[in-house]
């Protein structure tokens, strides 16, 4: 990684890759795999649900334009995995930082996730912090077979708010493609930058965006889905920010915009718990590398109700 802000430095972007395989072993899941620098696999833990909890560590301290991370995961039939990151991911600014490339360069992350029949993957990275003038793009492709479940969460802070920083000329892009047995379940393309940072159908000036997608292992009955959405909306109580959720053909999507990445994590964690219950699994255990002082599942007081919104694109308040 080349530190930004120097015209004399020779760009030497990182290109790191992690290749993972998860296998069912009785009542639990084990993993095999490897990673190239600066990605590193940490010690795996066994959750009560049978998930193999595997944290990924990015040792370079952040991403700059030209850096690439590629993560490939294959889940064998019946296996269960939870992938997370050891810390928040930082993406440094590159726009207008060099006379050689005044337009900046994109840092990229590519996910290729293949889930065999009856498998279960939870993709729960910690927050991504995009510095002013940073450019980040993620491409995620998920292939599921019958009875497989995928839960994915992304929380992004646009600019270092505590330092009075905004995203400025930076941009964040995401493309999530999900197919089951060759049939499209979801194509979700998002881009935040420029006018979308302040517009009412974008972030409306808020610095934090979050997205949750759950593709269930089976179709949910109409009453079951309606109750899930009602429960998820009730879970907004006591959290600051604007939150909305809506139904997929087989699952749900939820969005957050607001000032607090913690509020986004807490709401999404509550939805995660509800999805576990519908899958007939043990309640989630917070990954060991997450902030230990947080208690997203704790009962919340009704005095500070969150604000629902129709500005977030889920098709439902």
C-alpha positions as CSV (number, residue, x, y, z in Angstrom):
1,X,0.0,0.0,0.0
2,X,1.3,3.4,-0.9
3,X,0.5,6.2,1.5
4,X,-1.6,8.9,-0.1
5,X,-0.4,12.5,-0.5
6,X,3.0,11.9,-2.1
7,X,3.7,12.6,-5.7
8,X,7.1,11.0,-5.5
9,X,6.0,7.6,-4.2
10,X,5.8,4.7,-6.7
11,X,2.3,3.1,-6.4
12,X,2.6,-0.4,-5.1
13,X,-1.0,-1.5,-4.5
14,X,-1.8,-4.6,-2.5
15,X,-3.6,-7.5,-4.1
16,X,-4.6,-9.9,-1.4
17,X,-6.8,-13.0,-1.5
18,X,-8.5,-15.4,1.0
19,X,-9.8,-18.8,-0.2
20,X,-12.0,-20.6,2.3
21,X,-13.9,-23.9,2.5
22,X,-16.3,-24.9,5.2
23,X,-17.2,-28.5,5.9
24,X,-19.9,-30.1,8.2
25,X,-18.4,-32.3,10.9
26,X,-21.1,-33.8,13.0
27,X,-22.8,-31.0,14.9
28,X,-20.3,-28.3,14.0
29,X,-18.4,-26.9,11.0
30,X,-14.7,-26.8,10.4
31,X,-12.8,-24.8,7.8
32,X,-9.9,-25.1,5.5
33,X,-8.2,-22.2,3.6
34,X,-5.4,-19.8,3.0
35,X,-4.8,-16.1,2.7
36,X,-2.2,-13.9,1.1
37,X,-0.8,-10.8,2.7
38,X,-2.1,-8.4,4.0
39,X,-5.1,-10.7,4.7
40,X,-4.7,-13.1,7.6
41,X,-7.0,-15.8,8.9
42,X,-7.5,-15.6,12.7
43,X,-8.4,-18.3,15.1
44,X,-11.8,-19.8,14.4
45,X,-14.5,-20.3,17.2
46,X,-17.4,-22.7,17.4
47,X,-20.8,-21.0,18.1
48,X,-23.6,-22.8,19.9
49,X,-25.6,-22.7,16.6
50,X,-22.9,-24.8,14.9
51,X,-21.5,-21.9,13.0
52,X,-17.7,-21.7,12.4
53,X,-16.9,-18.1,13.4
54,X,-13.9,-17.0,11.4
55,X,-12.4,-13.5,11.8
56,X,-10.3,-12.0,8.9
57,X,-7.5,-9.5,9.7
58,X,-6.3,-6.9,7.3
59,X,-2.8,-6.2,8.5
60,X,-2.0,-3.2,6.2
61,X,-3.9,-0.6,8.3
62,X,-6.2,0.5,5.5
63,X,-6.8,0.6,1.8
64,X,-5.8,3.1,-0.8
65,X,-6.6,3.4,-4.5
66,X,-5.5,0.4,-6.5
67,X,-5.6,-2.0,-3.5
68,X,-7.7,-5.2,-4.1
69,X,-9.1,-7.7,-1.7
70,X,-10.6,-10.9,-3.0
71,X,-12.5,-13.3,-0.7
72,X,-13.8,-16.7,-2.0
73,X,-15.8,-19.0,0.3
74,X,-17.4,-22.4,-0.5
75,X,-19.8,-23.9,2.0
76,X,-20.3,-27.7,1.7
77,X,-23.8,-29.2,2.2
78,X,-25.1,-28.5,5.7
79,X,-22.2,-26.4,6.8
80,X,-22.6,-23.1,8.8
81,X,-20.1,-20.2,8.8
82,X,-19.9,-16.7,10.2
83,X,-17.3,-14.4,8.6
84,X,-16.4,-11.2,10.2
85,X,-13.4,-8.7,10.4
86,X,-11.2,-8.0,13.3
87,X,-11.5,-4.3,13.1
88,X,-13.1,-1.5,11.1
89,X,-11.7,-1.2,7.6
90,X,-10.3,2.2,6.6
91,X,-10.2,3.5,3.1
92,X,-7.9,6.5,2.5
93,X,-8.6,9.4,0.2
94,X,-7.0,9.5,-3.3
95,X,-9.0,12.1,-5.3
96,X,-6.8,15.2,-6.0
97,X,-4.0,13.8,-3.9
98,X,-1.6,13.2,-6.8
99,X,-0.7,15.1,-10.0
100,X,-0.2,11.7,-11.7
101,X,-3.8,10.6,-11.0
102,X,-5.9,13.6,-10.0
103,X,-9.2,11.7,-10.4
104,X,-8.0,9.2,-7.8
105,X,-8.1,5.4,-7.9
106,X,-10.6,2.9,-6.6
107,X,-9.9,0.4,-3.8
108,X,-11.8,-2.8,-4.6
109,X,-13.2,-5.8,-2.7
110,X,-14.6,-8.8,-4.5
111,X,-16.7,-11.5,-2.7
112,X,-17.5,-14.8,-4.4
113,X,-19.6,-17.0,-2.1
114,X,-21.0,-20.4,-3.0
115,X,-23.4,-22.1,-0.7
116,X,-24.3,-25.8,-1.2
117,X,-27.7,-27.3,-0.2
118,X,-28.7,-26.7,3.4
119,X,-25.7,-24.5,4.2
120,X,-25.8,-21.2,6.1
121,X,-23.5,-18.2,5.7
122,X,-23.5,-15.0,7.8
123,X,-21.3,-12.2,6.3
124,X,-20.9,-9.7,9.2
125,X,-17.8,-7.4,8.7
126,X,-17.2,-4.5,11.0
127,X,-17.8,-1.0,9.9
128,X,-16.1,0.5,6.8
129,X,-14.8,4.0,7.3
130,X,-14.3,5.9,4.0
131,X,-12.0,8.9,4.4
132,X,-12.6,12.2,2.6
133,X,-11.9,11.8,-1.2
134,X,-11.7,8.0,-0.8
135,X,-13.0,5.7,-3.5
136,X,-14.3,2.2,-2.6
137,X,-16.1,-0.4,-4.7
138,X,-17.4,-3.8,-3.6
139,X,-18.7,-6.6,-5.9
140,X,-20.4,-9.5,-4.1
141,X,-21.8,-12.6,-5.9
142,X,-23.7,-15.2,-3.9
143,X,-24.7,-18.5,-5.4
144,X,-27.1,-20.6,-3.3
145,X,-28.5,-24.1,-3.7
146,X,-31.8,-25.4,-2.3
147,X,-32.3,-24.8,1.5
148,X,-29.2,-22.5,1.8
149,X,-29.4,-19.2,3.7
150,X,-27.4,-16.0,3.4
151,X,-27.3,-13.1,5.7
152,X,-25.2,-10.1,4.8
153,X,-24.6,-6.8,6.7
154,X,-22.7,-3.7,5.6
155,X,-22.2,-0.5,7.7
156,X,-20.4,2.4,6.1
157,X,-19.3,5.7,7.6
158,X,-18.7,8.3,4.9
159,X,-16.0,10.6,6.3
160,X,-14.4,10.8,9.7
161,X,-17.3,12.6,11.4
162,X,-15.6,13.1,14.7
163,X,-12.9,15.1,13.0
164,X,-15.5,17.2,11.2
165,X,-14.7,15.5,7.9
166,X,-17.2,14.7,5.1
167,X,-16.7,12.3,2.1
168,X,-16.0,15.4,-0.1
169,X,-15.2,14.1,-3.6
170,X,-15.1,10.4,-2.5
171,X,-17.6,7.7,-3.6
172,X,-18.8,4.3,-2.3
173,X,-20.2,1.7,-4.7
174,X,-21.7,-1.7,-4.0
175,X,-23.2,-4.4,-6.2
176,X,-24.7,-7.5,-4.6
177,X,-25.9,-10.3,-6.9
178,X,-27.7,-13.3,-5.4
179,X,-28.9,-16.3,-7.4
180,X,-30.4,-19.6,-6.2
181,X,-30.0,-22.6,-8.4
182,X,-29.4,-20.3,-11.4
183,X,-32.5,-18.1,-10.7
184,X,-32.0,-14.5,-9.7
185,X,-33.1,-13.7,-6.1
186,X,-31.7,-10.1,-5.9
187,X,-29.6,-7.6,-7.7
188,X,-28.8,-4.6,-5.5
189,X,-26.7,-1.8,-6.9
190,X,-25.9,1.2,-4.8
191,X,-23.7,4.3,-5.1
192,X,-23.2,7.1,-2.7
193,X,-21.3,10.3,-3.6
194,X,-22.0,13.8,-4.9
195,X,-25.7,14.8,-4.7
196,X,-26.8,11.4,-3.2
197,X,-25.0,12.4,0.0
198,X,-27.4,15.2,0.6
199,X,-30.6,14.4,-1.3
200,X,-33.7,13.1,0.4
201,X,-33.6,9.9,-1.6
202,X,-30.0,9.4,-0.6
203,X,-28.4,10.0,2.8
204,X,-30.1,13.4,3.4
205,X,-26.8,14.7,4.9
206,X,-26.3,11.8,7.3
207,X,-22.8,10.2,7.6
208,X,-23.7,6.5,8.1
209,X,-25.4,4.1,5.8
210,X,-26.2,0.5,6.5
211,X,-27.7,-2.4,4.6
212,X,-28.9,-5.9,5.6
213,X,-30.0,-8.6,3.3
214,X,-31.4,-12.0,4.4
215,X,-32.2,-14.7,1.9
216,X,-34.1,-17.3,3.8
217,X,-33.6,-21.1,3.3
218,X,-37.3,-21.6,2.5
219,X,-40.2,-19.4,1.4
220,X,-41.9,-17.7,4.4
221,X,-45.7,-17.9,4.7
222,X,-47.4,-14.6,4.3
223,X,-48.3,-14.3,8.0
224,X,-44.8,-15.3,9.0
225,X,-43.2,-12.7,6.8
226,X,-45.6,-9.9,7.9
227,X,-44.9,-10.7,11.6
228,X,-41.1,-10.7,10.9
229,X,-41.3,-7.2,9.3
230,X,-43.5,-5.9,12.2
231,X,-41.0,-7.3,14.7
232,X,-38.1,-5.8,12.9
233,X,-39.8,-2.4,12.8
234,X,-40.5,-2.6,16.5
235,X,-36.8,-3.3,17.0
236,X,-36.0,0.2,15.9
237,X,-37.3,1.5,19.2
238,X,-34.7,3.5,21.2
239,X,-32.2,3.8,18.3
240,X,-31.3,7.1,16.6
241,X,-31.5,7.4,12.8
242,X,-33.9,6.4,10.1
243,X,-34.6,2.8,9.4
244,X,-36.8,0.9,6.9
245,X,-37.3,-2.7,5.9
246,X,-39.2,-4.6,3.3
247,X,-39.9,-8.1,2.0
248,X,-38.0,-10.0,-0.7
249,X,-39.6,-12.9,-2.4
250,X,-37.8,-15.2,0.1
251,X,-36.4,-13.0,2.9
252,X,-36.0,-9.3,3.6
253,X,-33.9,-6.2,3.1
254,X,-33.3,-3.5,5.7
255,X,-31.7,0.0,5.3
256,X,-30.3,2.5,7.8
257,X,-29.2,6.1,7.5
258,X,-28.3,8.3,10.4
259,X,-25.5,9.6,12.6
260,X,-24.6,6.4,14.5
261,X,-22.9,3.3,13.2
262,X,-23.6,1.7,16.6
263,X,-27.4,2.2,16.1
264,X,-27.1,0.5,12.7
265,X,-25.2,-2.4,14.2
266,X,-27.7,-2.7,17.1
267,X,-30.8,-2.8,14.8
268,X,-29.2,-5.2,12.3
269,X,-28.1,-7.5,15.2
270,X,-31.7,-7.6,16.4
271,X,-32.8,-8.6,12.9
272,X,-30.0,-11.2,12.8
273,X,-31.4,-12.7,16.1
274,X,-34.9,-12.9,14.5
275,X,-33.5,-14.6,11.4
276,X,-31.8,-17.2,13.6
277,X,-35.0,-18.0,15.3
278,X,-36.8,-18.5,12.0
279,X,-34.0,-20.8,10.9
280,X,-34.5,-22.9,14.1
281,X,-31.0,-22.0,15.3
282,X,-29.5,-21.0,18.6
283,X,-29.5,-17.2,19.3
284,X,-26.5,-15.4,17.9
285,X,-23.4,-14.9,20.0
286,X,-21.6,-11.6,19.2
287,X,-18.2,-12.3,17.5
288,X,-15.3,-12.2,19.9
289,X,-13.6,-9.5,17.9
290,X,-16.6,-7.1,18.1
291,X,-16.6,-4.2,20.6
292,X,-17.1,-6.0,23.9
293,X,-19.0,-3.2,25.6
294,X,-21.9,-3.3,23.2
295,X,-25.1,-5.1,24.1
296,X,-27.4,-4.8,21.0
297,X,-29.8,-7.5,22.3
298,X,-30.4,-5.7,25.6
299,X,-34.0,-4.4,26.3
300,X,-34.4,-0.8,25.2
301,X,-36.3,2.0,26.7
302,X,-39.3,3.3,24.7
303,X,-38.4,7.0,25.2
304,X,-36.3,7.5,22.2
305,X,-38.1,5.9,19.3
306,X,-36.4,5.8,16.0
307,X,-37.9,7.6,13.0
308,X,-39.2,5.4,10.1
309,X,-38.6,6.7,6.7
310,X,-39.9,6.3,3.1
311,X,-36.7,7.8,1.7
312,X,-34.7,4.6,2.0
313,X,-35.3,2.3,-1.0
314,X,-36.8,-0.9,0.4
315,X,-40.3,-0.5,-0.9
316,X,-41.8,-0.4,2.6
317,X,-41.5,2.0,5.7
